[in-house]
Amino acid sequence: MARIPHFKNEEEEADFWSNHSLMDYIDDTEPVEIEIDPRLRQRIRARIRAQKRITLRLDRRQIIAAKNIAAANGIPCKTLFQKWIVEGIKKERGRL
């Protein structure tokens, strides 16, 4: 089992986690109870309800390329697609 080292500062910790996976240290962690403010919980639920699911068909090579780009940026592929869509909408609105 790998042990999480003690860090001198946040910069050292950020550098460590940018090069290591939490999954390699999961046995060295403890569960934490958190409480979410009820107003925040309502805002989150409202935001989720306002979203609609869509399906896109893409070429396998496009999906692989997007996954590679997402991985290189350290974000999930779905997040990358959402970012691209938002950027595309902003760009097109600017042309109107």
Secondary structure, 3 states (H helix, E strand, C coil): CCCCCCCCCHHHHHHHHHCCCHHHHHHHCCCCCCCCCHHHHHHHHHHHHHCCCCCCCCCHHHHHHHHHHHHHHCCCHHHHHHHHHHHHHHHHHHHC
